[in-house]
Amino acid sequence: MTFQLHAILMQNTLGKLTSSYARLSLNTKFTLQSTGSCNIEMGSTTVPVTLNSSSTNNDFNNSTCNTLYAHREYARVLMPLFYCIVFFVGLFGNCLALHVIRPNLKKINSTTLYSLNLVISDILFTLSLPVRIAYYALGFHWPLGEAMCKISGLIFYINTYAGVNFMTCLSVDRFIAVVLPLRFSRLRKVSNVRYICVGVWMLVLGQTLPLLNMSMTNKEDDGHITCMEYPNFEKVDHIATILIGAVFLGYIIPVVTILVCYSVLCSKLHFTAKKNHLTEKSGRSRKVIGVICCVSLVFVVCYSPYHIDLLQYMIRKLVSSPDCADLTAFQVSLHITVCLMNLNSCLDPFIYFFACKGYKRKLMKLLKLQVSMSFSSAVRTSPEGSSKDVIDGNKIQLNSCTIVSTSERFSERRVLRHE
């Protein structure tokens, strides 16, 4: 009897629990919020629950961001045009600089050696531009495959940052030569400078070789294959930390070194010129200070926008998760600031060698040769006596510059032989 009573009580209790569970199931409502939280409503009671899942972050897949290359139509015209100018001006200027340096290789010094390596890095960089020009002209489309993209990217980054490091070496070399000529003279010995140059190339190579392990191409939804674009690296683990470290090594340390060295150097030259009245009157120190200020200004203007842009976005990426609009704005700004950074390769030869008399002499010689050749052809094709620029039949005069014709030179040689 007692057993039956207990059985009846247990049956009633289980029945009540089952009906309560059914009512709870019917009255319970789950609401997933966009912020990653979940509200559980049980009748008139709402219980907020925060979900701890990485899938609820604001991180998005780049394939869902369709505005990354919305500026394609403008870029495919403007960027190839810009890089064509950089290519031709940079190749001409750096080859001319190499032509000026070549006779000095027999009596080479530390400055000449650093300048030679800087010119070589700029020439190699400009030679890598034609494939980039084709890539931009095709509207950010790379048809040459992953391997060629990696090789192109490697050449691009190696020579960009090799140039930065050799500009830094030049600033330190000039600082030692003027401010600390006795204490650190060993660092300016050619034998030691050769090792430093090899070390710079090895350092830059070591910094850029990890790119070979990364996928540098990506097929977009519209069929375009992009190469060396930042969104292609978004999948790389710890990409923000890696790029922040690269900014410190490739920009912040060099720019601080260059500015400190040239500031102290300018100060030293200024005080030396004040003490020596002859030097101050000649204006030589002011000319040197002007060249130094120009070098520093060009370096800061060309390299700062790109690295500051990269640094601020990577810090934001560590703190929060940028959305599609942020990534699109960053992508467009990268294309602009990279153009500005690459402009440095065609400005280097004119800045570093414009103060050199040999460079200016060679440049003027080439220009005069071109002018004389064009005028000679003009005289040959024009009827006799019809040209206003012909004076005495032997000289061509333009803008108060007289160019002696070849016929007059031959006549002078004959007179000298008879004498």
C-alpha positions as CSV (number, residue, x, y, z in Angstrom):
1,M,0.0,0.0,0.0
2,T,2.8,2.4,0.9
3,F,4.7,1.4,-2.2
4,Q,1.6,2.2,-4.4
5,L,1.2,5.6,-2.7
6,H,4.8,6.5,-3.4
7,A,4.3,5.4,-7.0
8,I,1.2,7.6,-7.4
9,L,3.0,10.6,-5.9
10,M,6.1,10.2,-8.2
11,Q,3.8,9.9,-11.2
12,N,2.0,13.2,-10.3
13,T,5.3,15.0,-9.7
14,L,6.8,13.8,-13.0
15,G,3.6,14.9,-14.8
16,K,3.8,18.4,-13.3
17,L,7.6,18.7,-14.2
18,T,6.8,17.6,-17.8
19,S,4.0,20.1,-18.2
20,S,6.2,22.9,-16.7
21,Y,9.0,22.0,-19.2
22,A,6.6,22.1,-22.1
23,R,5.3,25.5,-21.0
24,L,8.9,26.8,-20.6
25,S,9.8,25.5,-24.1
26,L,6.7,27.2,-25.6
27,N,7.2,30.5,-23.8
28,T,11.0,30.7,-24.3
29,K,12.3,33.0,-27.1
30,F,15.9,33.4,-28.2
31,T,17.0,36.7,-29.8
32,L,20.5,37.0,-31.3
33,Q,21.7,40.5,-31.4
34,S,24.1,42.0,-34.0
35,T,26.5,42.9,-31.2
36,G,27.2,39.3,-30.4
37,S,24.8,39.1,-27.4
38,C,21.7,36.8,-27.0
39,N,18.4,37.6,-25.2
40,I,16.5,34.7,-23.7
41,E,12.8,35.6,-23.0
42,M,11.0,33.2,-20.6
43,G,7.4,34.4,-20.3
44,S,7.7,37.9,-18.9
45,T,11.4,37.5,-18.0
46,T,14.3,38.4,-20.3
47,V,17.7,37.0,-19.6
48,P,20.7,38.7,-21.5
49,V,23.5,36.3,-22.4
50,T,26.9,37.4,-24.0
51,L,28.3,35.0,-26.5
52,N,32.1,34.4,-26.3
53,S,32.6,33.3,-29.9
54,S,35.1,34.5,-32.4
55,S,32.6,34.2,-35.1
56,T,30.6,37.1,-33.8
57,N,33.4,39.6,-34.3
58,N,33.2,42.4,-36.8
59,D,35.8,40.6,-38.9
60,F,34.7,40.2,-42.5
61,N,35.8,38.2,-45.4
62,N,37.5,40.4,-48.1
63,S,35.4,38.6,-50.8
64,T,32.3,40.2,-49.4
65,C,33.9,43.7,-49.7
66,N,33.2,44.6,-53.4
67,T,34.4,48.3,-53.2
68,L,38.1,47.6,-52.8
69,Y,38.9,48.4,-56.5
70,A,36.0,50.8,-57.2
71,H,38.6,53.3,-58.4
72,R,39.9,50.9,-61.1
73,E,38.8,53.1,-64.0
74,Y,40.7,56.1,-62.8
75,A,43.7,54.1,-61.7
76,R,44.2,52.3,-65.0
77,V,44.8,55.6,-66.7
78,L,46.6,57.7,-64.0
79,M,48.9,55.1,-62.4
80,P,50.4,53.8,-65.7
81,L,51.0,57.4,-66.8
82,F,52.7,58.3,-63.4
83,Y,54.9,55.2,-63.4
84,C,55.9,55.8,-67.1
85,I,57.2,59.2,-66.1
86,V,59.0,57.7,-63.0
87,F,60.5,54.9,-65.2
88,F,61.9,57.2,-68.0
89,V,63.1,60.0,-65.7
90,G,64.5,57.6,-63.1
91,L,66.3,55.4,-65.7
92,F,67.8,58.5,-67.4
93,G,68.9,60.2,-64.2
94,N,70.3,57.1,-62.5
95,C,72.2,56.0,-65.7
96,L,73.7,59.4,-65.9
97,A,74.7,59.3,-62.3
98,L,76.3,55.9,-62.9
99,H,78.2,57.4,-65.9
100,V,79.5,60.2,-63.6
101,I,80.5,57.7,-60.8
102,R,82.3,55.3,-63.2
103,P,85.5,57.4,-63.7
104,N,85.9,57.7,-60.0
105,L,85.9,54.0,-59.3
106,K,89.7,53.9,-59.5
107,K,90.0,56.3,-56.6
108,I,86.8,55.2,-54.8
109,N,85.9,56.4,-51.3
110,S,83.2,55.7,-48.8
111,T,80.7,58.3,-50.2
112,T,81.2,57.1,-53.8
113,L,80.7,53.5,-52.8
114,Y,77.4,54.2,-51.0
115,S,76.3,56.4,-53.9
116,L,77.1,53.6,-56.3
117,N,74.9,51.1,-54.4
118,L,72.1,53.7,-54.1
119,V,72.2,54.2,-57.9
120,I,72.2,50.5,-58.6
121,S,69.2,49.9,-56.3
122,D,67.3,52.7,-58.0
123,I,68.1,51.4,-61.5
124,L,67.0,47.9,-60.5
125,F,63.8,49.4,-59.1
126,T,63.0,51.3,-62.2
127,L,63.6,48.2,-64.3
128,S,60.9,46.4,-62.3
129,L,58.3,49.0,-63.2
130,P,57.2,47.9,-66.7
131,V,55.4,44.9,-65.4
132,R,53.7,47.0,-62.7
133,I,52.7,49.5,-65.4
134,A,51.1,46.7,-67.4
135,Y,49.3,45.4,-64.2
136,Y,47.8,48.9,-63.5
137,A,46.9,49.4,-67.2
138,L,44.9,46.1,-67.2
139,G,42.9,47.4,-64.2
140,F,44.7,45.6,-61.4
141,H,44.9,42.3,-63.3
142,W,48.0,40.1,-63.2
143,P,48.1,37.5,-66.0
144,L,51.7,36.3,-65.3
145,G,51.0,33.9,-62.4
146,E,52.0,33.6,-58.8
147,A,55.7,32.9,-59.3
148,M,56.2,36.1,-61.4
149,C,54.2,38.1,-58.9
150,K,56.5,37.0,-56.1
151,I,59.6,37.8,-58.1
152,S,58.3,41.2,-59.1
153,G,57.3,41.9,-55.5
154,L,60.7,40.8,-54.2
155,I,62.6,43.1,-56.6
156,F,60.2,45.9,-55.8
157,Y,60.6,45.8,-52.0
158,I,64.3,44.9,-51.9
159,N,65.3,47.9,-54.0
160,T,62.9,50.3,-52.3
161,Y,64.3,49.6,-48.8
162,A,67.9,49.1,-50.0
163,G,67.6,52.7,-51.3
164,V,66.3,53.8,-47.8
165,N,69.2,52.1,-46.1
166,F,71.9,53.5,-48.4
167,M,70.5,57.0,-47.9
168,T,70.8,56.4,-44.2
169,C,74.4,55.1,-44.7
170,L,75.2,58.3,-46.7
171,S,73.9,60.5,-43.9
172,V,76.0,58.7,-41.3
173,D,79.1,58.8,-43.5
174,R,78.8,62.5,-44.0
175,F,78.1,63.0,-40.3
176,I,81.3,61.1,-39.4
177,A,83.4,63.0,-42.0
178,V,82.4,66.4,-40.7
179,V,81.6,65.9,-37.0
180,L,83.7,62.9,-35.9
181,P,86.5,62.6,-38.4
182,L,89.1,61.1,-36.1
183,R,87.1,58.9,-33.7
184,F,85.2,56.8,-36.3
185,S,87.5,57.2,-39.3
186,R,87.7,53.4,-39.5
187,L,84.1,53.2,-40.6
188,R,84.9,55.3,-43.6
189,K,87.7,53.0,-44.9
190,V,86.7,51.5,-48.3
191,S,87.4,47.9,-47.1
192,N,85.0,48.3,-44.2
193,V,82.4,50.2,-46.3
194,R,82.3,47.2,-48.7
195,Y,81.3,44.9,-45.8
196,I,78.7,47.4,-44.7
197,C,77.2,47.5,-48.2
198,V,77.1,43.7,-48.4
199,G,75.5,43.7,-44.9
200,V,72.8,46.2,-46.1
201,W,71.8,44.0,-49.0
202,M,71.7,40.9,-46.8
203,L,69.6,42.7,-44.2
204,V,67.0,43.9,-46.8
205,L,67.0,40.4,-48.4
206,G,66.4,38.8,-45.1
207,Q,63.5,41.2,-44.4
208,T,61.8,40.6,-47.7
209,L,62.4,36.8,-48.2
210,P,59.4,35.9,-46.0
211,L,57.2,37.2,-48.8
212,L,58.0,34.1,-50.8
213,N,56.1,32.0,-48.2
214,M,52.9,34.2,-48.6
215,S,50.4,34.0,-51.4
216,M,50.7,37.4,-53.2
217,T,47.9,36.9,-55.8
218,N,44.1,36.7,-55.3
219,K,41.3,36.0,-57.7
220,E,38.5,38.6,-57.3
221,D,34.8,37.9,-57.9
222,D,34.9,39.8,-61.2
223,G,37.7,37.5,-62.5
224,H,40.6,40.0,-62.0
225,I,43.7,38.5,-60.4
226,T,45.4,41.0,-58.1
227,C,49.1,41.0,-57.3
228,M,50.9,42.6,-54.3
229,E,47.8,44.2,-52.9
230,Y,47.3,44.6,-49.2
231,P,43.9,42.6,-49.0
232,N,45.8,39.6,-50.3
233,F,47.9,39.6,-47.1
234,E,44.9,39.8,-44.7
235,K,44.8,36.1,-44.2
236,V,48.4,36.0,-42.9
237,D,48.6,35.4,-39.1
238,H,49.7,38.4,-37.0
239,I,50.0,40.6,-40.2
240,A,49.4,43.8,-38.2
241,T,52.3,43.0,-35.8
242,I,54.6,42.0,-38.7
243,L,53.9,45.3,-40.6
244,I,54.3,47.5,-37.5
245,G,57.7,45.9,-37.0
246,A,58.5,46.5,-40.7
247,V,57.6,50.2,-40.4
248,F,60.0,50.6,-37.4
249,L,62.9,48.8,-39.2
250,G,62.3,50.2,-42.7
251,Y,61.2,53.8,-41.9
252,I,61.3,55.1,-38.3
253,I,64.9,54.1,-37.5
254,P,66.2,55.4,-40.9
255,V,64.3,58.7,-40.8
256,V,65.4,59.4,-37.2
257,T,69.0,58.6,-38.1
258,I,68.9,60.8,-41.2
259,L,67.3,63.8,-39.5
260,V,69.6,63.6,-36.5
261,C,72.8,63.3,-38.6
262,Y,71.9,66.1,-41.0
263,S,70.7,68.4,-38.2
264,V,73.9,68.1,-36.3
265,L,75.9,68.4,-39.6
266,C,74.0,71.6,-40.6
267,S,74.6,73.1,-37.1
268,K,78.3,72.3,-37.4
269,L,78.7,73.8,-40.8
270,H,76.7,76.9,-39.7
271,F,79.0,77.6,-36.7
272,T,82.1,76.9,-38.7
273,A,81.1,79.4,-41.4
274,K,80.4,82.0,-38.8
275,K,83.9,81.7,-37.4
276,N,85.5,81.8,-40.9
277,H,84.5,85.0,-42.7
278,L,85.9,83.8,-46.0
279,T,83.8,80.6,-46.0
280,E,80.8,82.6,-45.1
281,K,81.3,85.1,-47.9
282,S,81.9,82.3,-50.5
283,G,78.4,80.9,-49.6
284,R,79.7,77.3,-49.9
285,S,78.4,76.3,-46.5
286,R,75.0,77.7,-47.4
287,K,74.9,75.7,-50.6
288,V,75.8,72.5,-48.7
289,I,73.2,73.2,-46.0
290,G,70.6,73.8,-48.8
291,V,71.4,70.5,-50.4
292,I,71.2,68.7,-47.0
293,C,67.8,70.3,-46.3
294,C,66.5,69.3,-49.7
295,V,67.6,65.7,-49.3
296,S,65.9,65.5,-45.9
297,L,62.8,67.1,-47.1
298,V,62.4,64.9,-50.1
299,F,63.0,61.8,-48.0
300,V,60.4,62.8,-45.4
301,V,57.8,63.9,-48.0
302,C,58.2,60.7,-50.1
303,Y,58.3,58.1,-47.4
304,S,56.3,59.5,-44.5
305,P,52.7,59.3,-46.0
306,Y,52.9,55.6,-46.9
307,H,54.4,54.5,-43.6
308,I,52.2,56.7,-41.4
309,D,49.2,55.4,-43.3
310,L,50.3,51.8,-42.8
311,L,51.1,52.3,-39.2
312,Q,47.8,53.9,-38.2
313,Y,45.7,51.2,-40.0
314,M,47.7,48.4,-38.4
315,I,47.2,49.9,-34.9
316,R,43.5,50.3,-35.5
317,K,43.4,46.6,-36.7
318,L,45.0,45.5,-33.4
319,V,42.6,47.7,-31.3
320,S,39.3,47.1,-33.2
321,S,38.1,45.5,-36.4
322,P,37.9,47.9,-39.4
323,D,34.9,47.4,-41.7
324,C,34.7,47.3,-45.5
325,A,34.6,51.1,-45.8
326,D,37.8,51.4,-43.7
327,L,39.6,48.8,-45.8
328,T,38.5,50.5,-49.1
329,A,39.7,53.9,-47.9
330,F,43.0,52.3,-46.8
331,Q,43.4,50.5,-50.1
332,V,42.9,53.8,-52.1
333,S,45.3,55.7,-49.8
334,L,47.9,53.0,-50.2
335,H,47.9,53.3,-54.0
336,I,48.4,57.1,-53.7
337,T,51.1,57.0,-51.0
338,V,53.0,54.2,-52.8
339,C,53.2,56.4,-55.9
340,L,54.6,59.2,-53.8
341,M,57.2,56.8,-52.2
342,N,58.3,55.5,-55.6
343,L,58.8,59.1,-56.9
344,N,61.9,59.1,-54.7
345,S,63.8,56.8,-57.1
346,C,63.8,59.4,-59.9
347,L,64.5,62.3,-57.5
348,D,67.6,60.7,-55.8
349,P,70.1,61.2,-58.7
350,F,69.2,64.8,-59.2
351,I,69.3,65.6,-55.5
352,Y,72.5,63.7,-54.6
353,F,74.4,64.5,-57.7
354,F,73.2,68.0,-58.6
355,A,75.7,69.5,-56.2
356,C,78.4,67.5,-58.1
357,K,80.0,69.6,-60.9
358,G,80.7,66.4,-62.9
359,Y,77.0,65.5,-62.9
360,K,76.0,69.0,-64.1
361,R,78.8,69.1,-66.7
362,K,77.7,65.7,-68.1
363,L,74.1,66.8,-68.2
364,M,74.8,70.1,-69.9
365,K,77.1,68.3,-72.4
366,L,74.3,65.9,-73.3
367,L,71.8,68.7,-73.7
368,K,74.2,70.8,-75.8
369,L,75.0,67.8,-78.0
370,Q,71.2,67.2,-78.5
371,V,70.7,70.9,-79.4
372,S,73.6,71.0,-81.8
373,M,72.5,67.8,-83.6
374,S,68.9,69.2,-84.0
375,F,70.2,72.5,-85.3
376,S,72.6,70.8,-87.7
377,S,69.8,68.8,-89.2
378,A,67.6,71.9,-89.4
379,V,70.4,73.8,-91.3
380,R,70.9,70.9,-93.7
381,T,67.2,70.6,-94.6
382,S,66.5,74.4,-94.9
383,P,67.2,76.3,-98.1
384,E,70.3,78.5,-98.2
385,G,69.7,82.0,-96.8
386,S,66.1,81.2,-95.8
387,S,66.9,80.5,-92.1
388,K,66.9,83.5,-89.8
389,D,69.2,81.7,-87.4
390,V,72.1,81.5,-89.9
391,I,74.7,84.1,-89.4
392,D,77.8,84.4,-91.7
393,G,76.9,80.9,-93.0
394,N,79.0,79.2,-90.3
395,K,77.3,80.0,-86.9
396,I,73.9,79.3,-85.5
397,Q,72.7,81.7,-82.8
398,L,69.8,81.1,-80.4
399,N,69.1,82.7,-77.0
400,S,72.5,84.4,-77.0
401,C,74.3,81.0,-77.3
402,T,76.6,80.5,-80.3
403,I,77.1,77.0,-81.7
404,V,80.0,76.6,-84.1
405,S,79.1,74.5,-87.2
406,T,81.2,71.5,-88.3
407,S,82.3,73.2,-91.5
408,E,84.0,76.0,-89.6
409,R,85.8,73.5,-87.4
410,F,87.2,71.7,-90.4
411,S,88.3,75.0,-91.9
412,E,90.1,75.9,-88.7
413,R,91.9,72.5,-88.7
414,R,93.1,73.0,-92.3
415,V,94.5,76.4,-91.4
416,L,96.4,75.0,-88.4
417,R,97.8,72.2,-90.6
418,H,99.2,74.6,-93.2
419,E,100.7,76.8,-90.4
